[in-house]
Amino acid sequence: MATFKPAYLIHGDDHGRIGERRAALRALAERESGSGGVECLEGDGATPEALARALSAMTFAIGRRFLVVDGIERWKDADVSAHLVPALETIAPDTTVAFFGREEGRFKVGAALVTAVERAGGVVAVERMLKARDLPGWLQGEAGPLGVQLDRDGARALVALVGERQQRLMRELEKLAIERGQGAKIGRDEVEQSAAQSSERQVWGLVDALVAGDARAATGAFLTLDAQGESVGRLVGLLARRMRDVLTIARRLEAGEPAQQIKKGLKMSPWAADRRIAEARASDSTRLAGALEALADLELAAHGASELADRTEAIRAISRIAA
């Protein structure tokens, strides 16, 4: 049987890692006490005062009681001190509270909650995203336990191709280790052959669905990419670049320029050029221009927004583009 602390506080700006830890703790709690032994406070219902009431309330659950609390990055120190500190000081021995704070911009977990958790005998863990300049070195260190050697150029190429989200980078590194095998030496060439193709294939599915006007398939493709750790900001850039290429070709075709002549002037492989021309023929310049406008709106709406807001705006934009 697992041993639990009275409280856990996991916070920081690495939202992906925090989400993974939340899911893992909840699964462990449900194995320990069943789904009836786990209570979640989130949204408007997650306040220091509401949690204090929940901690003092009677419960008929059998076994350890778990309370999972989200949104604590918005709590004020004064509210924590007034309502929650006394409740944590007298927390029941068969109760565990797990706090999760996804910090962003001005929303930070306050010192009052950190101190209260520590005084209650709990554990505080900070999940910070590495700075971009530190990611290549981190990747090289992670390659060792996977049984492969990743050189500096290969690590830099992986970051350039995949982005800066550590969960996504780790997944791509694991795939490289599986593809290349134990003891493999991985450099820029190996990364570009594998990770670049993988990343492109994932985005192609989304673009294909958008160009074809299939909103359901496009939404499904986006949610798959989102679950893999793709950021909305990076996707907007990739989609806009692809849409601009197809729009340029569509306008040239509508002007009567032969496809073979267009193909000769495209700076891409013959296979990719044929694909872009086919996409342009399947749509029209007016619709593609509208799609680019929707992507621009999405980029503006997502700037500085939360991860959830990013995702919501992206789904709305996909529906508009594919309509």
C-alpha positions as CSV (number, residue, x, y, z in Angstrom):
1,M,0.0,0.0,0.0
2,A,1.3,3.4,-0.9
3,T,2.2,6.0,1.7
4,F,0.7,9.4,1.2
5,K,1.6,12.8,2.6
6,P,-1.1,15.2,3.9
7,A,-0.6,17.6,1.0
8,Y,1.2,17.9,-2.3
9,L,1.8,21.1,-4.2
10,I,2.9,20.8,-7.8
11,H,3.3,24.1,-9.7
12,G,5.3,25.8,-12.4
13,D,5.2,26.8,-16.1
14,D,5.7,23.3,-17.5
15,H,2.0,22.6,-18.0
16,G,2.5,19.3,-19.8
17,R,4.6,17.8,-17.0
18,I,2.1,19.1,-14.4
19,G,-0.8,17.5,-16.3
20,E,1.1,14.2,-16.4
21,R,1.7,14.3,-12.6
22,R,-1.9,15.2,-11.9
23,A,-3.1,12.2,-14.0
24,A,-0.6,9.9,-12.3
25,L,-1.6,11.0,-8.8
26,R,-5.3,10.7,-9.5
27,A,-4.9,7.2,-10.9
28,L,-2.9,6.2,-7.9
29,A,-5.6,7.7,-5.6
30,E,-8.4,5.9,-7.4
31,R,-6.5,2.6,-7.1
32,E,-6.1,3.3,-3.4
33,S,-9.7,4.5,-2.5
34,G,-11.8,4.0,-5.6
35,S,-13.3,6.9,-7.7
36,G,-15.6,7.7,-4.8
37,G,-12.7,8.6,-2.6
38,V,-11.4,11.3,-5.0
39,E,-12.9,14.8,-5.0
40,C,-12.0,17.5,-7.5
41,L,-12.2,21.2,-7.0
42,E,-11.8,23.3,-10.2
43,G,-13.0,26.5,-11.9
44,D,-15.1,28.8,-9.8
45,G,-15.5,26.1,-7.1
46,A,-11.8,26.0,-6.4
47,T,-11.2,28.7,-3.7
48,P,-9.4,28.6,-0.4
49,E,-12.7,29.0,1.4
50,A,-14.4,26.2,-0.5
51,L,-11.5,23.9,0.2
52,A,-11.5,24.7,3.8
53,R,-15.2,23.9,4.0
54,A,-14.6,20.6,2.2
55,L,-11.8,19.7,4.6
56,S,-14.0,20.3,7.6
57,A,-17.0,18.4,6.1
58,M,-18.0,14.9,7.1
59,T,-17.5,12.2,4.6
60,F,-18.7,8.6,4.4
61,A,-16.0,7.5,2.0
62,I,-14.1,4.4,3.1
63,G,-10.3,4.6,3.2
64,R,-8.1,7.6,2.4
65,R,-9.8,10.7,1.1
66,F,-8.2,12.7,-1.7
67,L,-9.0,16.2,-2.8
68,V,-7.5,17.4,-6.1
69,V,-7.5,21.2,-6.5
70,D,-6.7,23.1,-9.7
71,G,-6.4,26.8,-10.4
72,I,-4.4,27.7,-7.3
73,E,-2.1,30.0,-9.3
74,R,-5.0,32.6,-9.1
75,W,-5.3,32.5,-5.3
76,K,-4.5,35.5,-3.2
77,D,-2.2,35.1,-0.2
78,A,-4.7,36.9,2.1
79,D,-7.4,34.3,1.2
80,V,-5.1,31.4,1.8
81,S,-4.0,32.8,5.2
82,A,-7.6,33.6,6.3
83,H,-9.3,30.4,5.3
84,L,-7.0,27.6,4.3
85,V,-4.0,27.8,6.7
86,P,-6.1,26.8,9.8
87,A,-7.7,23.9,7.9
88,L,-4.3,22.5,6.8
89,E,-3.0,22.7,10.3
90,T,-5.7,20.4,11.5
91,I,-6.1,18.2,8.4
92,A,-7.4,14.7,9.2
93,P,-4.8,11.9,9.1
94,D,-6.7,10.0,6.5
95,T,-6.9,13.0,4.1
96,T,-4.6,14.1,1.3
97,V,-4.9,17.4,-0.6
98,A,-3.1,17.7,-4.0
99,F,-2.7,21.3,-5.4
100,F,-1.9,21.9,-9.0
101,G,-0.9,25.3,-10.3
102,R,-0.2,26.1,-13.9
103,E,1.7,29.3,-13.8
104,E,1.7,31.8,-16.6
105,G,2.3,35.5,-16.9
106,R,1.2,37.3,-13.7
107,F,-0.5,34.2,-12.3
108,K,1.9,32.6,-9.8
109,V,1.4,30.4,-6.8
110,G,1.7,32.5,-3.7
111,A,4.2,32.1,-0.9
112,A,1.4,31.6,1.7
113,L,0.3,28.3,0.1
114,V,3.8,27.0,-0.2
115,T,4.5,27.7,3.4
116,A,1.1,26.2,4.5
117,V,1.8,23.0,2.6
118,E,5.3,22.7,4.0
119,R,4.1,23.3,7.6
120,A,1.4,20.6,7.2
121,G,4.2,18.1,6.4
122,G,3.4,18.1,2.7
123,V,5.6,18.1,-0.4
124,V,6.2,21.0,-2.8
125,A,7.5,20.3,-6.3
126,V,8.3,22.9,-9.0
127,E,8.0,21.9,-12.7
128,R,9.9,24.5,-14.8
129,M,10.4,24.5,-18.5
130,L,14.0,24.7,-19.6
131,K,15.2,27.7,-21.4
132,A,15.7,27.1,-25.2
133,R,19.5,27.3,-24.9
134,D,19.5,24.5,-22.3
135,L,17.3,22.0,-24.3
136,P,20.1,20.5,-26.5
137,G,22.2,19.6,-23.4
138,W,19.2,18.2,-21.7
139,L,18.4,16.0,-24.7
140,Q,21.9,14.7,-24.8
141,G,21.6,13.7,-21.1
142,E,18.3,12.0,-21.7
143,A,19.7,10.0,-24.7
144,G,22.1,8.1,-22.4
145,P,19.5,6.2,-20.4
146,L,17.8,5.3,-23.7
147,G,20.9,3.5,-24.9
148,V,21.9,6.0,-27.7
149,Q,24.3,8.8,-28.2
150,L,23.0,12.2,-29.4
151,D,25.5,14.7,-30.5
152,R,25.2,18.5,-30.1
153,D,24.2,19.1,-33.7
154,G,21.6,16.4,-33.6
155,A,20.1,17.8,-30.4
156,R,19.9,21.3,-31.8
157,A,18.2,19.9,-35.0
158,L,15.7,18.1,-32.9
159,V,14.7,21.3,-31.0
160,A,14.5,23.2,-34.3
161,L,12.2,20.6,-35.9
162,V,10.0,19.6,-33.0
163,G,9.8,22.8,-30.9
164,E,10.7,23.6,-27.2
165,R,8.1,21.4,-25.4
166,Q,10.0,18.9,-23.4
167,Q,7.3,16.2,-23.5
168,R,7.2,16.3,-27.3
169,L,11.0,16.3,-27.5
170,M,11.2,13.3,-25.2
171,R,8.7,11.4,-27.3
172,E,10.7,12.1,-30.5
173,L,13.9,11.1,-28.8
174,E,12.4,7.8,-27.7
175,K,11.2,7.1,-31.2
176,L,14.7,7.8,-32.5
177,A,16.2,5.4,-30.0
178,I,13.7,2.7,-31.0
179,E,14.3,3.3,-34.8
180,R,18.1,3.4,-34.5
181,G,18.6,0.7,-31.9
182,Q,20.9,0.3,-28.8
183,G,24.3,1.9,-29.1
184,A,23.4,4.1,-32.1
185,K,25.1,7.4,-32.7
186,I,22.6,10.0,-33.7
187,G,23.5,13.3,-35.4
188,R,21.8,16.0,-37.5
189,D,21.3,13.7,-40.5
190,E,19.6,11.0,-38.5
191,V,17.3,13.5,-36.7
192,E,16.3,15.2,-40.0
193,Q,15.5,11.9,-41.7
194,S,13.3,10.7,-38.8
195,A,11.9,13.6,-36.8
196,A,11.4,16.0,-39.6
197,Q,9.4,13.4,-41.7
198,S,7.4,12.5,-38.6
199,S,6.5,16.1,-37.8
200,E,5.6,16.9,-41.3
201,R,3.4,13.9,-41.7
202,Q,1.4,14.8,-38.6
203,V,0.8,18.3,-39.9
204,W,0.0,17.1,-43.4
205,G,-3.1,15.3,-42.1
206,L,-4.4,18.5,-40.5
207,V,-3.7,20.6,-43.6
208,D,-5.2,18.0,-45.9
209,A,-8.4,17.9,-43.9
210,L,-8.6,21.8,-43.8
211,V,-8.1,22.1,-47.6
212,A,-10.7,19.4,-48.2
213,G,-13.2,21.2,-46.0
214,D,-13.5,18.2,-43.6
215,A,-14.1,19.9,-40.2
216,R,-14.4,16.6,-38.3
217,A,-11.2,15.1,-39.6
218,A,-9.4,18.5,-39.1
219,T,-10.5,18.7,-35.5
220,G,-9.5,15.1,-34.9
221,A,-6.0,15.8,-36.4
222,F,-5.6,18.9,-34.3
223,L,-6.5,17.1,-31.1
224,T,-4.1,14.4,-31.9
225,L,-1.3,16.9,-32.4
226,D,-2.3,18.7,-29.3
227,A,-2.2,15.5,-27.2
228,Q,1.3,14.9,-28.6
229,G,2.5,18.2,-27.2
230,E,2.3,20.5,-30.3
231,S,1.8,24.1,-29.3
232,V,-0.9,26.2,-31.0
233,G,1.7,28.8,-31.8
234,R,3.9,26.4,-33.7
235,L,0.9,24.8,-35.5
236,V,-0.3,28.2,-36.7
237,G,3.1,29.0,-38.2
238,L,3.2,25.7,-40.0
239,L,-0.4,25.9,-41.3
240,A,0.0,29.5,-42.4
241,R,3.2,28.7,-44.4
242,R,1.5,25.7,-46.1
243,M,-1.7,27.7,-46.8
244,R,0.3,30.6,-48.3
245,D,2.1,28.1,-50.7
246,V,-1.2,26.6,-51.8
247,L,-2.8,30.0,-52.2
248,T,0.0,31.3,-54.4
249,I,-0.4,28.2,-56.6
250,A,-4.2,28.5,-56.7
251,R,-4.0,32.1,-57.9
252,R,-1.5,31.1,-60.6
253,L,-3.7,28.2,-61.8
254,E,-6.8,30.5,-61.8
255,A,-4.7,33.0,-64.0
256,G,-4.3,30.2,-66.5
257,E,-0.7,29.3,-65.9
258,P,0.1,25.6,-66.7
259,A,0.7,23.3,-63.8
260,Q,4.0,22.0,-65.2
261,Q,5.3,25.6,-65.5
262,I,4.3,26.3,-61.9
263,K,6.0,23.0,-60.7
264,K,9.3,24.0,-62.3
265,G,9.5,27.2,-60.3
266,L,8.6,25.6,-56.9
267,K,11.6,25.2,-54.5
268,M,10.6,21.8,-53.2
269,S,10.7,18.1,-54.2
270,P,8.7,17.0,-57.2
271,W,6.5,14.9,-55.0
272,A,5.8,17.8,-52.6
273,A,5.1,20.1,-55.6
274,D,2.6,17.7,-57.1
275,R,0.9,17.6,-53.7
276,R,0.6,21.4,-53.4
277,I,-0.8,21.7,-56.9
278,A,-3.4,19.0,-56.2
279,E,-4.4,20.9,-53.0
280,A,-4.7,24.2,-54.9
281,R,-6.9,22.5,-57.5
282,A,-9.1,21.1,-54.8
283,S,-9.8,24.5,-53.3
284,D,-9.9,28.1,-54.6
285,S,-8.1,31.3,-53.8
286,T,-11.0,33.0,-52.1
287,R,-11.4,30.2,-49.6
288,L,-7.7,29.9,-49.0
289,A,-7.4,33.6,-48.4
290,G,-10.2,33.3,-45.9
291,A,-8.3,30.5,-44.2
292,L,-5.2,32.6,-43.8
293,E,-7.3,35.4,-42.2
294,A,-8.7,32.9,-39.7
295,L,-5.2,31.7,-38.9
296,A,-4.1,35.3,-38.3
297,D,-7.1,35.8,-36.0
298,L,-6.1,32.6,-34.1
299,E,-2.5,33.8,-33.7
300,L,-3.7,37.1,-32.3
301,A,-6.3,35.4,-30.0
302,A,-3.7,32.9,-28.7
303,H,-1.1,35.5,-27.9
304,G,-0.7,35.5,-24.2
305,A,-3.7,33.3,-23.6
306,S,-3.8,30.2,-21.5
307,E,-3.3,26.7,-22.9
308,L,-7.0,25.9,-22.6
309,A,-7.9,29.2,-24.4
310,D,-5.4,28.4,-27.1
311,R,-7.0,25.0,-27.7
312,T,-10.6,26.4,-27.7
313,E,-9.7,29.2,-30.2
314,A,-7.9,26.7,-32.4
315,I,-10.9,24.4,-32.6
316,R,-13.1,27.4,-33.5
317,A,-10.7,28.5,-36.1
318,I,-10.5,25.0,-37.6
319,S,-14.3,24.9,-37.9
320,R,-14.3,28.3,-39.7
321,I,-11.6,27.3,-42.1
322,A,-13.1,24.0,-43.0
323,A,-16.6,25.3,-43.3
